[in-house]
Amino acid sequence: MLKVAIIGAGAISGAHISAYLAFPERCQIVAVVDMYVDKAQKRINEYGLEGAQAVTDYTELLAQNIDLVSVCTPPYTHAPIACEFMQAGAHVLVEKPMASSLEEADLMLRAAQASGKLLSVVAQNRFTTPMMKLKGVLDSKQMGPIVHVQVDSFWWRGHNYYDLWWRGTWEKEGGGCTLNHAVHHIDAMLWMMGPPVELQAMMANTAHDNAEVEDVSMAMLRFQEGALGMITSSVVHHGEEQQLIFQGKEARVSAPWKVVASTARSNGFPEPNQELEQQIQKLADELPDVVYVGHAGQVENVLNAIETGSPLLVDGESGRNTLELIVGIYKSASTGEKVIFPIGAEDAFYTREGIMQHAVHFYEKKTTVENFEDSSITLGSKLDS
């Protein structure tokens, strides 16, 4: 029975707690940590975590032989918490984004290597049937070479969203919608496409003058094999329609699921290739459904890796690759320059201090709220159809 601790009792912690509770024979939550002890205790009471202790300082757990921790705290705290627990002998599942800088991500990777402990970064959207099937279809190569990818990470957040004390600053949140919302879709795109070699980006803050960071960004990408891509990240899009579209030479597939294939008429104009569409649809239909969805699927993957040595679907390197692309967007949008990957340790945007100094500060944070009332949050489930 693995002993689990939840670090941070904010809104996302409920998804982690529910995920662990799906495997009662394999793990037990023994502690919930939050700077507000009443929040930690509320989570314990809400989920009936018998025997779990409410703790205000995570360092109290470092000597308690915890097997696995979920880090659900603001991004700027991820690296120190994850590193200390791995050094103390615990495996770590850390919420997105992996860290607020590439320097911190590299510290986490070195701690994982030195300790021999597992480091997984939350990317719960991978653990859904539509996304797994989309990945399987792309891997089949039935679409031919990918020529274009489109990522629309559209969300909407009210002005007061950035009133929370750690949000809306380069220092503590590490960025805006590109880092903390589009991270899900950027991870999925990289999982399916591999990394780009260069990008050009723009960003703006159009509706949240209580935040230093962007509320919309656009990036144009070029991949090694010549494909182009476009990522739009936003918290100003009403309706929150989100999609990933992969255009292959022979066909197009997407999440939400849609398959279209074309052939050329004698004049070069398109007509439907129903045979290929049916082949791709048949492949998708025959691929297995996911048993455990979202956070539960990722927790199962981590538990399997701990117990059997099987591979992590989302490891620390994967989390760093996602962060590097996002840092590239911030660098290009702030400097107006084209960014060539990889981003090295000598780069001005490699450290959190460098990002704070060189990234565009749109506004100064005007309002600081210590805590929001508990309420539901949106996790991008519209892709699951």
C-alpha positions in Angstrom: 0.0 0.0 0.0 1.6 3.2 -1.2 1.4 6.2 1.1 0.3 9.4 -0.7 0.4 13.1 0.3 -1.5 15.9 -1.5 0.5 19.1 -1.4 -1.9 22.0 -1.9 -5.7 21.9 -1.3 -6.9 24.3 -4.0 -9.4 23.5 -6.7 -7.3 21.0 -8.7 -6.5 18.9 -5.6 -10.0 17.4 -5.7 -9.2 15.8 -9.1 -6.0 14.2 -7.6 -7.8 13.0 -4.5 -10.6 11.4 -6.5 -8.0 9.8 -8.8 -6.2 8.1 -5.9 -9.5 7.0 -4.3 -10.2 5.0 -7.5 -7.4 2.6 -6.4 -8.1 1.9 -2.7 -6.2 -1.4 -2.7 -3.0 0.2 -4.0 -2.6 3.5 -2.3 -3.9 5.6 0.7 -3.8 9.3 1.2 -2.2 10.0 4.5 -1.8 13.7 4.5 -3.2 16.9 2.8 -1.0 20.0 3.0 -2.0 23.6 2.6 -0.9 26.9 4.0 -4.5 27.3 5.2 -5.0 24.3 7.5 -8.8 24.6 7.4 -8.6 24.1 3.6 -6.6 20.9 4.1 -9.0 19.6 6.7 -12.0 20.5 4.5 -10.6 18.3 1.8 -10.1 15.4 4.3 -13.6 15.7 5.5 -15.1 16.2 2.0 -13.5 13.0 0.7 -13.7 10.9 3.9 -9.9 10.5 4.1 -9.9 8.5 7.3 -6.6 8.8 9.2 -5.2 11.5 7.0 -3.5 14.5 8.7 -4.0 18.1 7.8 -0.6 19.8 7.6 0.4 23.5 7.0 4.1 22.9 6.2 5.1 20.2 3.7 8.6 19.8 5.2 6.9 18.1 8.2 6.3 15.1 5.8 9.8 14.7 4.5 10.8 12.3 7.2 7.6 10.3 7.2 8.5 7.8 4.4 5.8 9.1 2.0 5.9 7.0 -1.2 4.2 9.4 -3.6 3.2 13.1 -3.6 0.9 15.1 -5.8 2.1 18.7 -6.1 -0.9 20.9 -6.6 0.6 24.3 -5.6 1.3 27.5 -7.7 3.9 27.0 -10.4 6.7 28.9 -8.8 6.7 26.4 -5.9 6.8 23.2 -7.9 10.6 22.8 -8.2 11.6 23.2 -4.5 8.7 20.9 -3.3 9.3 18.2 -6.0 13.1 18.2 -5.4 12.9 18.0 -1.7 10.4 15.1 -1.8 12.4 13.2 -4.4 15.6 13.7 -2.3 13.6 12.3 0.7 12.7 9.2 -1.3 9.2 9.9 -2.7 8.0 9.7 -6.2 6.4 13.0 -7.6 3.3 13.7 -9.7 3.4 17.5 -10.3 0.5 19.6 -11.7 1.0 21.5 -15.0 3.0 23.5 -15.8 6.0 21.6 -14.7 7.7 24.7 -13.4 7.9 28.5 -14.0 11.2 28.3 -15.8 13.5 25.9 -17.7 16.1 26.3 -15.0 13.7 25.0 -12.4 12.6 22.1 -14.7 16.2 21.1 -15.1 16.7 21.1 -11.3 13.7 18.7 -11.0 15.1 16.4 -13.7 18.5 16.3 -12.0 16.8 15.5 -8.7 14.9 12.7 -10.3 18.0 11.2 -11.8 20.1 11.5 -8.7 17.4 10.0 -6.4 16.2 7.3 -8.8 12.6 8.4 -8.2 9.8 8.9 -10.7 8.8 12.4 -11.9 5.6 12.7 -13.8 3.9 15.9 -15.0 0.1 16.1 -15.2 -1.3 16.0 -18.7 -4.7 14.4 -18.0 -6.0 15.1 -21.5 -3.8 12.3 -22.9 -5.7 9.8 -20.7 -9.0 10.0 -22.6 -10.4 7.7 -25.3 -10.6 10.4 -28.0 -7.1 11.5 -27.5 -5.6 8.0 -27.3 -7.5 7.1 -30.5 -6.3 10.3 -32.3 -2.7 9.4 -31.3 -3.2 5.8 -32.6 -4.6 7.1 -35.9 -1.7 9.5 -36.4 0.8 6.8 -35.6 -0.8 4.5 -38.2 0.4 7.0 -41.0 -2.8 6.4 -42.9 -3.1 10.1 -43.3 0.2 10.5 -45.0 2.8 13.0 -43.8 1.4 15.8 -41.6 1.6 19.1 -43.4 -0.2 21.4 -40.9 -1.4 21.3 -37.2 -3.8 23.8 -35.7 -4.2 24.1 -31.9 -7.1 26.3 -30.6 -6.8 26.5 -26.8 -9.8 28.7 -26.3 -10.9 29.5 -22.7 -12.7 32.4 -21.0 -11.9 33.8 -17.6 -13.5 36.9 -15.9 -11.5 39.9 -14.9 -11.5 38.8 -11.2 -9.8 35.5 -12.1 -6.4 37.2 -11.8 -7.2 38.7 -8.4 -6.0 35.5 -6.7 -2.7 36.4 -5.0 -0.4 34.2 -7.1 -2.1 34.6 -10.5 -1.3 37.1 -13.1 2.4 37.7 -12.3 5.5 36.5 -14.1 7.1 35.8 -10.7 4.6 33.4 -9.2 2.4 32.1 -12.0 5.2 32.2 -14.6 2.9 33.4 -17.4 -0.7 33.7 -18.5 -3.0 31.6 -20.6 -0.2 30.1 -22.8 1.5 28.5 -19.7 -1.5 27.7 -17.6 -4.3 26.9 -20.1 -2.8 26.0 -23.5 -0.2 23.8 -21.7 -2.7 20.9 -22.1 -3.1 21.2 -25.8 0.6 22.0 -26.4 1.5 18.8 -24.6 -0.9 16.8 -26.7 0.4 18.4 -29.9 4.0 17.6 -29.0 3.0 14.0 -28.0 1.6 13.6 -31.5 4.0 15.7 -33.6 7.3 16.0 -31.9 9.0 19.3 -31.2 9.2 22.3 -33.6 12.5 23.7 -34.7 11.5 27.3 -34.7 8.6 29.7 -34.0 7.4 33.3 -34.2 4.8 34.6 -31.8 2.8 37.6 -30.6 0.8 38.1 -27.4 -1.4 40.7 -25.8 -3.5 41.5 -22.7 -6.9 42.6 -24.0 -9.3 42.2 -21.1 -7.4 41.8 -17.8 -5.7 45.0 -16.7 -5.2 43.4 -13.2 -2.5 41.1 -14.6 1.1 41.5 -15.9 0.7 38.5 -18.2 -1.0 37.8 -21.5 -4.6 36.8 -22.0 -4.1 35.8 -25.7 -1.2 34.6 -27.7 -0.6 33.3 -31.2 2.5 31.3 -32.4 3.5 30.0 -35.8 5.7 26.9 -35.8 7.9 25.1 -38.2 8.7 21.4 -37.7 11.8 19.4 -38.8 10.0 17.6 -41.7 8.6 20.9 -43.0 5.1 20.9 -41.5 3.8 24.2 -40.2 1.6 24.9 -37.2 -0.4 27.5 -35.4 -1.2 27.7 -31.7 -3.7 30.2 -30.3 -3.9 30.4 -26.5 -6.7 32.5 -25.0 -8.8 33.3 -21.9 -10.9 35.8 -23.9 -12.9 33.3 -26.1 -16.5 32.9 -25.1 -17.7 29.4 -25.4 -14.3 27.8 -24.8 -14.2 25.8 -28.0 -11.0 23.9 -28.0 -9.6 21.7 -30.8 -6.5 20.1 -32.3 -6.6 19.6 -36.1 -4.0 17.6 -37.9 -3.9 18.0 -41.7 -2.1 15.1 -43.4 -1.3 14.9 -47.1 -4.1 12.3 -47.6 -6.6 13.2 -44.8 -7.6 15.4 -41.8 -8.4 14.2 -38.3 -9.0 16.2 -35.2 -10.2 16.3 -31.6 -13.1 16.7 -31.2 -13.2 13.8 -33.6 -13.7 14.4 -37.3 -12.2 12.7 -40.3 -12.1 14.1 -43.8 -10.2 12.7 -46.8 -10.0 14.2 -50.3 -8.8 13.2 -53.7 -8.3 15.4 -56.8 -10.6 15.7 -59.7 -9.1 16.2 -63.1 -9.0 20.0 -62.6 -7.4 19.6 -59.2 -10.4 20.5 -57.1 -11.4 18.1 -54.3 -13.8 15.3 -54.1 -14.4 13.0 -51.0 -12.2 10.0 -50.6 -14.8 7.9 -48.8 -12.7 4.8 -48.9 -9.9 6.3 -46.9 -12.3 8.0 -44.5 -13.9 4.6 -43.8 -10.5 3.0 -43.3 -9.5 5.6 -40.8 -12.8 5.5 -39.0 -12.6 1.7 -38.8 -9.1 2.0 -37.3 -10.4 4.5 -34.7 -13.4 2.4 -33.8 -11.2 -0.7 -33.3 -8.8 1.0 -30.9 -9.5 0.2 -27.3 -11.3 2.6 -24.9 -9.5 4.1 -22.0 -10.5 2.5 -18.7 -9.5 5.2 -16.3 -10.0 8.7 -17.6 -8.2 12.0 -16.9 -6.3 12.3 -13.6 -7.3 8.7 -12.7 -5.7 7.4 -15.8 -2.5 9.3 -15.1 -2.5 8.1 -11.5 -2.9 4.5 -12.7 0.1 5.0 -15.0 2.2 6.3 -12.2 1.2 3.5 -9.8 2.0 1.0 -12.5 5.4 2.5 -13.0 6.2 2.5 -9.3 5.0 -1.1 -8.8 6.2 -2.8 -12.0 8.8 -0.5 -13.6 6.6 0.1 -16.7 7.2 3.4 -18.5 5.6 6.7 -17.6 3.4 8.1 -20.4 4.2 11.7 -19.3 7.7 11.9 -17.7 9.8 14.9 -16.6 11.4 15.3 -20.0 8.0 15.5 -21.6 7.0 18.2 -19.2 10.1 20.1 -19.9 9.6 19.9 -23.7 6.2 21.5 -23.3 7.6 24.2 -21.0 10.4 24.9 -23.5 7.9 25.6 -26.3 5.9 27.9 -24.1 9.1 29.8 -23.0 9.9 30.1 -26.7 6.5 31.7 -27.3 7.1 34.2 -24.5 10.6 35.0 -25.8 9.5 35.6 -29.4 6.4 37.6 -28.3 8.4 39.8 -26.0 11.4 40.4 -28.3 9.8 40.2 -31.7 12.5 37.7 -32.7 12.2 34.3 -34.3 13.1 31.6 -31.7 15.3 28.7 -32.7 15.2 25.6 -30.5 16.7 24.4 -28.2 16.7 27.2 -25.6 20.0 26.9 -23.7 21.1 27.8 -20.2 22.8 30.9 -21.5 19.5 32.3 -22.8 18.0 35.3 -21.1 14.6 33.5 -20.8 16.1 30.3 -19.2 15.6 31.5 -15.6 12.5 32.8 -13.8 14.5 36.0 -13.0 15.3 36.4 -16.7 11.7 36.0 -17.7 10.6 38.5 -15.1 13.1 41.0 -16.4 12.6 40.5 -20.1 9.0 39.4 -20.7 6.4 42.1 -21.5 4.6 43.4 -18.4 1.2 44.4 -19.7 -0.2 45.8 -16.4 0.5 45.9 -12.7 -1.5 43.6 -10.5 -4.0 45.8 -8.8 -6.0 43.5 -6.5 -4.8 40.6 -4.3 -7.3 38.1 -2.9 -5.9 35.5 -0.5 -8.4 32.8 -1.3 -11.4 32.1 -3.6 -14.5 30.3 -2.5 -14.4 26.6 -3.5 -16.2 26.1 -6.8 -15.9 23.9 -9.9 -13.3 24.6 -12.5 -13.2 23.7 -16.2 -10.6 21.2 -17.4 -10.9 21.3 -21.2 -13.3 18.3 -21.4 -14.8 19.6 -24.7 -12.0 17.7 -26.5 -13.5 14.4 -25.3 -16.1 14.0 -28.0 
